[in-house]
Amino acid sequence: MLLDAGEAADALALIRSTREQAGTAVSAMLRAWLHAAEGEVLANLGDRDSALRVLDAAADELPSADEEGLPFVMLNAGHLARWRGHCLARLGETSAITELTAALDAMGEGQYGRAEVSLRVDLALAFQARGDATQSRIHAQRAATLAGRTGSQRQRRRIDDLLGA
């Protein structure tokens, strides 16, 4: 919420404080999620190296598939790949295309409405960074269609910014 409100510095302070206070007293799943959230904030701030470092820490903390998760945290290798792709897209890295395409293939089209909208917006941003306006527009338009179905105002704003609407 703080990122959406343009308060990235506050978001970073909050997530770091939470992660440091939690230490090892929380599950590996939650530690992985906290690292990934920090990576997103750092990407938003344009700190590429730190963002990638904490995303790697998230992957290191992620428990194996057979370990029990948390009822309030949805995170697995596929979700983390999507999150990493989101961060790379925010940073203007064209390598996001590979991460996001793999995440979309793993997720399957039409299975997860809001997640797919977000992923396609990120793909549109990554294609735009690569200079591929056609692919960027294809993903942005598909995201717009899906956002209309899910009612996500946040994603609609991202799409409008992307399409220059």
Backbone as CSV, one residue per row, in Angstrom:
resi,resn,N_x,N_y,N_z,CA_x,CA_y,CA_z,C_x,C_y,C_z
1,MET,0.822,-1.173,0.000,0.000,0.000,0.000,0.880,1.256,0.000
2,LEU,1.977,1.219,0.762,2.861,2.385,0.806,3.481,2.673,-0.563
3,LEU,3.811,1.629,-1.309,4.348,1.847,-2.664,3.313,2.530,-3.549
4,ASP,2.078,2.061,-3.489,1.014,2.659,-4.301,0.768,4.110,-3.912
5,ALA,1.048,4.441,-2.654,0.859,5.814,-2.172,2.092,6.685,-2.431
6,GLY,3.113,6.116,-3.085,4.312,6.879,-3.397,5.248,7.055,-2.214
7,GLU,5.129,6.195,-1.227,5.934,6.282,-0.010,6.933,5.127,0.054
8,ALA,7.776,5.022,-0.960,8.705,3.894,-1.058,9.717,3.873,0.089
9,ALA,10.217,5.031,0.500,11.193,5.058,1.593,10.569,4.531,2.888
10,ASP,9.341,4.914,3.153,8.648,4.405,4.342,8.392,2.906,4.216
11,ALA,8.047,2.464,3.012,7.812,1.040,2.784,9.092,0.243,3.057
12,LEU,10.218,0.770,2.590,11.491,0.083,2.802,11.819,0.015,4.291
13,ALA,11.651,1.109,4.998,11.938,1.124,6.436,11.046,0.128,7.177
14,LEU,9.778,0.080,6.817,8.838,-0.814,7.482,9.168,-2.278,7.211
15,ILE,9.410,-2.619,5.962,9.661,-4.024,5.630,10.987,-4.485,6.229
16,ARG,12.003,-3.626,6.213,13.293,-4.016,6.818,13.163,-4.192,8.322
17,SER,12.461,-3.289,8.958,12.255,-3.389,10.402,11.501,-4.666,10.744
18,THR,10.471,-4.957,9.982,9.679,-6.169,10.214,10.534,-7.410,10.028
19,ARG,11.298,-7.441,8.945,12.137,-8.609,8.654,13.188,-8.804,9.733
20,GLU,13.818,-7.708,10.169,14.857,-7.804,11.197,14.273,-8.229,12.541
21,GLN,13.112,-7.692,12.892,12.477,-8.067,14.164,12.018,-9.524,14.141
22,ALA,11.550,-9.977,13.006,11.057,-11.351,12.894,12.201,-12.348,13.027
23,GLY,13.343,-12.017,12.418,14.490,-12.917,12.489,14.129,-14.325,12.091
24,THR,14.557,-15.265,12.911,14.254,-16.670,12.633,13.071,-17.166,13.460
25,ALA,12.391,-16.240,14.130,11.227,-16.622,14.936,10.004,-16.935,14.083
26,VAL,10.076,-16.613,12.782,8.967,-16.892,11.872,9.391,-17.977,10.893
27,SER,8.431,-18.526,10.193,8.707,-19.623,9.266,9.578,-19.163,8.097
28,ALA,10.221,-20.126,7.472,11.031,-19.839,6.286,10.170,-19.236,5.181
29,MET,8.919,-19.679,5.084,8.002,-19.141,4.067,7.805,-17.641,4.275
30,LEU,7.555,-17.235,5.510,7.345,-15.821,5.790,8.637,-15.026,5.600
31,ARG,9.768,-15.595,5.966,11.055,-14.910,5.736,11.281,-14.700,4.241
32,ALA,10.958,-15.702,3.435,11.098,-15.577,1.978,10.193,-14.467,1.459
33,TRP,8.952,-14.441,1.945,8.004,-13.416,1.513,8.507,-12.025,1.882
34,LEU,9.039,-11.865,3.083,9.552,-10.563,3.517,10.737,-10.114,2.663
35,HIS,11.615,-11.045,2.319,12.729,-10.703,1.426,12.205,-10.265,0.058
36,ALA,11.249,-11.007,-0.477,10.701,-10.661,-1.800,10.025,-9.295,-1.767
37,ALA,9.297,-9.006,-0.696,8.654,-7.699,-0.569,9.701,-6.586,-0.506
38,GLU,10.781,-6.828,0.198,11.867,-5.842,0.243,12.471,-5.648,-1.147
39,GLY,12.617,-6.735,-1.887,13.137,-6.636,-3.248,12.262,-5.776,-4.131
40,GLU,10.949,-5.901,-3.967,10.023,-5.091,-4.754,10.191,-3.604,-4.435
41,VAL,10.336,-3.287,-3.159,10.512,-1.882,-2.767,11.829,-1.346,-3.324
42,LEU,12.890,-2.140,-3.204,14.192,-1.705,-3.720,14.155,-1.506,-5.235
43,ALA,13.442,-2.384,-5.936,13.291,-2.219,-7.385,12.544,-0.932,-7.690
44,ASN,11.519,-0.655,-6.905,10.754,0.575,-7.077,11.658,1.797,-6.895
45,LEU,12.615,1.686,-5.982,13.556,2.784,-5.727,14.701,2.820,-6.734
46,GLY,14.758,1.813,-7.624,15.799,1.777,-8.652,17.112,1.187,-8.180
47,ASP,17.137,0.543,-7.028,18.355,-0.064,-6.482,18.452,-1.507,-6.965
48,ARG,18.915,-1.662,-8.191,18.945,-2.955,-8.866,19.713,-4.016,-8.087
49,ASP,20.947,-3.709,-7.718,21.795,-4.717,-7.088,21.230,-5.192,-5.757
50,SER,20.758,-4.272,-4.939,20.170,-4.659,-3.650,18.888,-5.443,-3.857
51,ALA,18.085,-5.034,-4.839,16.835,-5.750,-5.118,17.126,-7.196,-5.510
52,LEU,18.078,-7.396,-6.405,18.397,-8.754,-6.843,19.004,-9.575,-5.711
53,ARG,19.788,-8.934,-4.861,20.395,-9.632,-3.728,19.316,-10.161,-2.761
54,VAL,18.323,-9.330,-2.424,17.297,-9.807,-1.489,16.319,-10.773,-2.168
55,LEU,16.144,-10.661,-3.471,15.330,-11.661,-4.175,16.029,-13.015,-4.173
56,ASP,17.350,-12.997,-4.290,18.109,-14.249,-4.164,17.965,-14.819,-2.755
57,ALA,17.978,-13.927,-1.748,17.786,-14.371,-0.362,16.397,-14.981,-0.195
58,ALA,15.405,-14.416,-0.872,14.053,-14.982,-0.822,14.045,-16.395,-1.379
59,ALA,14.721,-16.588,-2.499,14.784,-17.927,-3.106,15.507,-18.900,-2.185
60,ASP,16.550,-18.420,-1.513,17.282,-19.283,-0.578,16.424,-19.685,0.618
61,GLU,15.554,-18.792,1.068,14.692,-19.059,2.229,13.470,-19.905,1.880
62,LEU,13.071,-19.895,0.618,11.838,-20.563,0.215,11.897,-22.047,0.579
63,PRO,10.936,-22.512,1.348,10.946,-23.929,1.718,10.631,-24.815,0.520
64,SER,10.976,-26.070,0.647,10.694,-27.014,-0.439,9.190,-27.202,-0.562
65,ALA,8.777,-27.724,-1.691,7.348,-27.865,-2.002,6.622,-28.773,-1.018
66,ASP,7.331,-29.707,-0.405,6.653,-30.632,0.500,6.507,-30.098,1.926
67,GLU,7.113,-28.941,2.211,6.949,-28.333,3.525,5.621,-27.581,3.577
68,GLU,5.000,-27.617,4.720,3.698,-26.978,4.871,3.845,-25.464,4.818
69,GLY,2.957,-24.826,4.074,2.956,-23.381,3.948,2.134,-22.716,5.027
70,LEU,1.875,-21.474,4.835,1.075,-20.699,5.763,-0.261,-20.387,5.105
71,PRO,-1.329,-20.369,5.859,-2.638,-20.122,5.249,-2.787,-18.698,4.714
72,PHE,-1.953,-17.774,5.152,-2.083,-16.376,4.751,-0.968,-15.904,3.824
73,VAL,-0.050,-16.800,3.462,1.043,-16.444,2.557,1.043,-17.423,1.400
74,MET,0.917,-16.876,0.189,0.918,-17.699,-1.010,2.242,-17.446,-1.723
75,LEU,3.166,-18.379,-1.592,4.475,-18.198,-2.211,5.082,-19.559,-2.510
76,ASN,5.440,-19.739,-3.773,6.190,-20.915,-4.189,7.186,-20.442,-5.248
77,ALA,7.910,-21.351,-5.861,8.925,-20.970,-6.839,8.311,-20.199,-8.012
78,GLY,7.119,-20.597,-8.435,6.451,-19.888,-9.537,6.060,-18.474,-9.158
79,HIS,5.495,-18.314,-7.957,5.131,-16.972,-7.492,6.374,-16.091,-7.352
80,LEU,7.447,-16.688,-6.832,8.675,-15.926,-6.651,9.274,-15.526,-8.003
81,ALA,9.174,-16.388,-9.002,9.651,-16.040,-10.353,8.851,-14.870,-10.913
82,ARG,7.549,-14.880,-10.672,6.705,-13.769,-11.123,7.092,-12.476,-10.406
83,TRP,7.351,-12.569,-9.115,7.742,-11.410,-8.324,9.090,-10.865,-8.804
84,ARG,10.031,-11.777,-9.076,11.340,-11.373,-9.585,11.181,-10.690,-10.950
85,GLY,10.345,-11.266,-11.805,10.091,-10.667,-13.112,9.485,-9.280,-12.983
86,HIS,8.583,-9.116,-12.027,7.981,-7.803,-11.764,9.069,-6.787,-11.403
87,CYS,9.961,-7.196,-10.524,11.044,-6.296,-10.107,11.954,-5.952,-11.281
88,LEU,12.301,-6.937,-12.068,13.156,-6.690,-13.238,12.467,-5.750,-14.231
89,ALA,11.166,-5.934,-14.425,10.419,-5.057,-15.333,10.423,-3.624,-14.808
90,ARG,10.231,-3.457,-13.501,10.262,-2.118,-12.891,11.613,-1.449,-13.093
91,LEU,12.653,-2.275,-13.104,14.011,-1.756,-13.277,14.352,-1.511,-14.748
92,GLY,13.441,-1.872,-15.651,13.683,-1.686,-17.076,14.573,-2.748,-17.686
93,GLU,14.697,-3.875,-17.010,15.551,-4.971,-17.470,14.779,-5.846,-18.461
94,THR,15.323,-6.008,-19.644,14.631,-6.841,-20.633,14.689,-8.325,-20.261
95,SER,15.581,-8.705,-19.349,15.616,-10.095,-18.887,14.325,-10.474,-18.169
96,ALA,13.538,-9.486,-17.805,12.240,-9.752,-17.176,11.354,-10.576,-18.102
97,ILE,11.520,-10.413,-19.397,10.676,-11.125,-20.365,10.783,-12.634,-20.172
98,THR,12.000,-13.132,-20.001,12.208,-14.565,-19.813,11.539,-15.040,-18.529
99,GLU,11.768,-14.319,-17.433,11.191,-14.692,-16.135,9.658,-14.678,-16.194
100,LEU,9.116,-13.606,-16.757,7.663,-13.438,-16.780,6.984,-14.416,-17.723
101,THR,7.611,-14.695,-18.851,7.050,-15.659,-19.795,7.001,-17.048,-19.166
102,ALA,8.078,-17.412,-18.466,8.101,-18.710,-17.776,7.027,-18.755,-16.697
103,ALA,6.857,-17.653,-15.971,5.838,-17.600,-14.920,4.436,-17.708,-15.526
104,LEU,4.205,-17.055,-16.667,2.902,-17.131,-17.326,2.630,-18.551,-17.810
105,ASP,3.654,-19.186,-18.376,3.492,-20.572,-18.830,3.159,-21.498,-17.662
106,ALA,3.843,-21.287,-16.532,3.610,-22.133,-15.358,2.231,-21.876,-14.754
107,MET,1.797,-20.623,-14.802,0.514,-20.234,-14.212,-0.645,-20.713,-15.077
108,GLY,-0.480,-20.607,-16.363,-1.557,-20.950,-17.279,-2.493,-19.772,-17.481
109,GLU,-2.790,-19.493,-18.735,-3.673,-18.366,-19.048,-5.069,-18.598,-18.484
110,GLY,-5.627,-17.530,-17.936,-6.991,-17.554,-17.464,-7.211,-18.245,-16.130
111,GLN,-6.145,-18.693,-15.469,-6.294,-19.405,-14.198,-6.357,-18.468,-12.993
112,TYR,-5.574,-17.408,-13.027,-5.455,-16.488,-11.899,-5.619,-15.065,-12.414
113,GLY,-6.836,-14.541,-12.359,-7.166,-13.257,-12.971,-6.250,-12.106,-12.603
114,ARG,-6.216,-11.727,-11.338,-5.421,-10.566,-10.928,-3.936,-10.798,-11.136
115,ALA,-3.478,-11.994,-10.826,-2.058,-12.302,-11.003,-1.669,-12.207,-12.477
116,GLU,-2.536,-12.690,-13.351,-2.228,-12.623,-14.780,-2.241,-11.184,-15.276
117,VAL,-3.153,-10.385,-14.770,-3.180,-8.970,-15.160,-1.851,-8.320,-14.812
118,SER,-1.429,-8.501,-13.588,-0.173,-7.911,-13.126,1.008,-8.405,-13.954
119,LEU,1.035,-9.696,-14.199,2.119,-10.284,-14.979,2.153,-9.720,-16.399
120,ARG,0.995,-9.572,-17.005,0.955,-9.042,-18.376,1.336,-7.562,-18.433
121,VAL,0.985,-6.808,-17.394,1.433,-5.413,-17.344,2.953,-5.383,-17.255
122,ASP,3.507,-6.241,-16.428,4.961,-6.312,-16.309,5.605,-6.739,-17.633
123,LEU,4.993,-7.703,-18.319,5.509,-8.101,-19.637,5.452,-6.932,-20.620
124,ALA,4.368,-6.187,-20.585,4.250,-5.022,-21.467,5.356,-4.014,-21.175
125,LEU,5.645,-3.788,-19.894,6.727,-2.871,-19.520,8.079,-3.380,-20.011
126,ALA,8.308,-4.671,-19.854,9.586,-5.248,-20.275,9.752,-5.175,-21.794
127,PHE,8.689,-5.460,-22.541,8.763,-5.346,-23.999,8.958,-3.889,-24.415
128,GLN,8.323,-2.986,-23.686,8.504,-1.565,-23.966,9.965,-1.172,-23.750
129,ALA,10.579,-1.672,-22.673,11.990,-1.379,-22.394,12.892,-1.929,-23.497
130,ARG,12.469,-3.051,-24.103,13.239,-3.647,-25.199,12.995,-2.930,-26.524
131,GLY,11.982,-2.074,-26.562,11.668,-1.352,-27.783,10.699,-2.075,-28.692
132,ASP,10.029,-3.089,-28.182,9.079,-3.873,-28.967,7.661,-3.384,-28.661
133,ALA,7.253,-2.333,-29.356,5.953,-1.712,-29.094,4.790,-2.653,-29.398
134,THR,4.942,-3.510,-30.389,3.855,-4.416,-30.763,3.557,-5.397,-29.632
135,GLN,4.588,-6.086,-29.140,4.385,-7.038,-28.044,3.928,-6.328,-26.771
136,SER,4.459,-5.144,-26.539,4.055,-4.370,-25.371,2.549,-4.091,-25.418
137,ARG,2.070,-3.640,-26.559,0.654,-3.320,-26.705,-0.218,-4.578,-26.600
138,ILE,0.234,-5.694,-27.155,-0.534,-6.948,-27.075,-0.760,-7.334,-25.615
139,HIS,0.307,-7.302,-24.815,0.181,-7.693,-23.410,-0.615,-6.649,-22.614
140,ALA,-0.425,-5.376,-22.931,-1.176,-4.325,-22.238,-2.675,-4.449,-22.532
141,GLN,-3.011,-4.727,-23.776,-4.431,-4.860,-24.124,-5.051,-6.101,-23.490
142,ARG,-4.306,-7.198,-23.442,-4.817,-8.415,-22.779,-4.992,-8.139,-21.282
143,ALA,-4.042,-7.414,-20.702,-4.150,-7.044,-19.287,-5.379,-6.165,-19.057
144,ALA,-5.627,-5.245,-19.967,-6.785,-4.352,-19.834,-8.088,-5.149,-19.873
145,THR,-8.166,-6.111,-20.771,-9.361,-6.961,-20.855,-9.562,-7.729,-19.555
146,LEU,-8.497,-8.329,-19.055,-8.598,-9.099,-17.808,-8.902,-8.198,-16.616
147,ALA,-8.319,-7.017,-16.588,-8.560,-6.086,-15.478,-10.023,-5.662,-15.449
148,GLY,-10.630,-5.560,-16.617,-12.054,-5.238,-16.667,-12.899,-6.323,-16.024
149,ARG,-12.447,-7.556,-16.122,-13.182,-8.679,-15.520,-12.956,-8.762,-14.016
150,THR,-11.737,-8.445,-13.571,-11.421,-8.597,-12.146,-11.773,-7.352,-11.341
151,GLY,-11.931,-6.216,-12.020,-12.277,-4.986,-11.326,-11.125,-4.349,-10.581
152,SER,-9.887,-4.675,-10.938,-8.726,-4.147,-10.235,-8.417,-2.709,-10.675
153,GLN,-8.734,-1.764,-9.797,-8.452,-0.357,-10.099,-6.947,-0.094,-10.145
154,ARG,-6.204,-0.746,-9.277,-4.748,-0.578,-9.245,-4.132,-0.973,-10.589
155,GLN,-4.544,-2.131,-11.101,-3.984,-2.583,-12.374,-4.485,-1.719,-13.526
156,ARG,-5.718,-1.244,-13.443,-6.221,-0.348,-14.495,-5.380,0.919,-14.570
157,ARG,-4.984,1.457,-13.407,-4.107,2.639,-13.400,-2.754,2.330,-14.049
158,ARG,-2.195,1.171,-13.722,-0.914,0.783,-14.322,-1.051,0.659,-15.848
159,ILE,-2.148,0.062,-16.299,-2.383,-0.113,-17.740,-2.577,1.238,-18.416
160,ASP,-3.359,2.105,-17.808,-3.566,3.438,-18.375,-2.239,4.197,-18.509
161,ASP,-1.391,4.093,-17.482,-0.072,4.732,-17.540,0.749,4.142,-18.689
162,LEU,0.667,2.841,-18.835,1.437,2.155,-19.864,0.961,2.511,-21.272
163,LEU,-0.342,2.541,-21.446,-0.912,2.815,-22.765,-1.015,4.312,-23.055
164,GLY,-0.725,5.122,-22.060,-0.809,6.571,-22.256,-2.230,7.054,-22.383
165,ALA,-3.159,6.320,-21.765,-4.587,6.680,-21.839,-4.918,7.827,-20.908
